Amino acid sequence: MAQQTTTPTIQLKGVSKFFGNIIALKDVSFKAHKGQVTALLGDNGAGKSTLIKVLSGVHIPDEGDILIDGIPTTFKTPRDAAVLGIGTVYQDLALQPLMSVTRNFFLGREISKGVFLDMNRMNEITRTEMAKLGIDVADPTQPIGTMSGGQRQTLAIARAIYFGAKVLILDEPTSALGQKQQLEVLRTVNQVREMNEIAIIFITHNDMHARLIGDRYTFLNRGRVLADGDRDEIDMDNLRALMAGGAELAELESEFQNTST
Amino acid sequence: MSGTDERIRQVGLVQSFVARPELGSVFGLAIIVITFMIMTSISGTFSAMWTNPIGIQAWVELAAFVGILAIGASLLMIAGEFDLSIGANIALAGHSFALLLIFGVPVAPAILLTFVELAFLGFIIGVIVVRTGLPSFIVTLGFWFASRGFAVFLSQTLLNQSRLSVKPQLKAPAGGGEDPTIIDNLFAFDKGFGLPFDAEVYYFAILVIMVALMLQKSRFGNWIYAAGGDPTAARAVGVPVNRVKISLFMLSACLACLLGVLTVMTSGASDPKAGDFRELHAIAAAVIGGCALTGGYGSVIGAVLGAFIFAIASRGINFVPFIDNNMFRVMLGLLILGAAFLNQFLRNRVLKG
């Protein structure tokens, strides 16, 4: 599964980002390969959000390089990043609950035939693209308010892929969902991995999900990379401790045990 | 893993029909028409209202007047905005047009200049709403006072009159001239196409078809829904939300301008009270027609049906002598409440599937 000899689809080298005197990211190196899920882990304030924003062109890094397919690149706007194939699916998904599945899929990038929208063609593409991710949309004209949270996530992912994402950034895709729907989303992510064309960056708080789906792991703590490596290089039992920022959990554990005895 | 069964339910024909935003107004129109047919039958005025050309003209022309404004009001409401200034803008347009005529500008350029003025006003309103983030209700409330105030101020200062007569500057039919130009024919014809209606009815018919097609079938229409449904989400996928909203405020002002110019062309005068309260009638029509005040949902066809409901109730009351005229307002109030309630119910049904 892991082919480390190939060039990473996206790679950061020594990236730093400062906001005034705050060091949001310092000397962060990070890579993601196609056909792999790179889990990006870390506590609140670890710099995950800043890193996503650097990857998707919202923030311009103060130091370091971004390489796409090995070629150094700069994004000045999110649009630059999107053109180069960075598809970001944010937590709120950017969907319109009262609009139909198809209209959501194509919003902002509609297909027209002459003056009017080509609804038949758009319905057909929506159905095909959703089917690729294992969801059979019987009626793409129904409002997405009727779909489950997991299905909406799939719609947002399918849309990003259809419009040319080579790198798919999923910002906590499971955090707002119920247990069953979380598994539905993990299935979808797995489907994308099996296409073997797209590098997936999976941001999560949930060590169980990270363990299930991750091929590579990058741990952030206080703006720096705490640990980084493939599945077989990381101590999987220590995942939770690494996510919480290293030894802090162990300290707390011993602290509690000391107070209780 | 796939499978139609649990993931997506089939939606039947009845369900899709219930999902249409204008459903409530279809029922409303049916109820209003039947009610007034029964009441006029009792009063012996059935033919006066429903078959006599003058009777039909009375409510169709009102429906067209309110309906033209409701087209703009419903689009704005779907985009999540309000325009209270449209009624006042009719007076501003009428007065601007009349003043231009009085100061010697020929009819065609005067019409053009008036449209430019009102489009610019709509642009300013839109920019203020989009840039300041103030509710459009407040911004256009400001213009509700300012537009009419400015119109009357201008005519008072320049001519010391508040009502401006332009009969001498106009030809047929308002001015009684012998030789109407194309422009006169275009803006002031009546009884055209063998039907007993003034020009606004034909403009209304054309506009409804164009705007309804635009809203349902064009990319701009898609963006209107998105701008009102969730502007942040719409921006995230590249919809130019601000541009959409500003264009709709411009359209709304231009529709008011059309009515202002048509009124002057047909009546030969500009009245400072022209269009008074029409903004509320247009908003009522949009609400009855199924537009959600929170944006993202509604239809132009619904608003048009709403305008007909308003007009039939409004004019019909004159054909039913046993009901007090003031009761009309009570009825209309209940109608708006009932429609809003029904529409909310239907909208929730859409989301539940």
Interface residues (C-beta under 8 A of the other chain):
Chain A: R79 Y90 D92 L93 A94 L95 Q96 P97 L98 M99 R103 F106 L107 G108 R109 E110 S112 V115 F116 L117 M119 A131 G134 I135 D136 V137 A138 D139 T141 Q142 P143 G145 T146 M147 S148 Q151 R187
Chain B: M1 S2 G3 T4 R7 I8 R9 Q10 V11 S16 A19 L213 K217 S218 R219 N222 W223 Y225 A226 G229 D230 T232 A233 A234 A236 V237 G238 V239 G296 Y297 R347 V350 L351 K352 G353
